[in-house]
Amino acid sequence: MADSSMRNIGAVEQYGKNLANVNQQMLQIFTKIRQQTEGLQSSWDDDMFDHFRQDFDSDIMKKIQEISTKMSVFTKYIEEMCKIHRMAQQQKYY
């Protein structure tokens, strides 16, 4: 914690909650659109659509998963850092 200073723990906690919510919503939105994209496969025969559908799984969803993982890891970090800072505040270290 030597390189960490948190003057407004509540604001940081709120940011962590917002980040977790955005992450959850992002996953829900992209999962839904992926399902819709796959559903169109049987009713739309189009080369450009087929290319996009393949890219969606191999590129877009892969990147969304990577982003989601980073957001989840950082959200957990925020939670832990807020706990540490609250404990330090209670002990009057700063």
DAKA-V9288 format. One record per run of one state. SS is the DSSP state (helix for helix, strand for strand, loop for the rest). FROM is the first residue (numbers start at 1). TO is the last residue. If there is no record, write none. Layout:
BEGIN
ss=SS from=FROM to=TO
ss=SS from=FROM to=TO
END
This chain:
BEGIN
ss=loop from=1 to=8
ss=helix from=9 to=40
ss=loop from=41 to=46
ss=helix from=47 to=90
ss=loop from=91 to=94
END
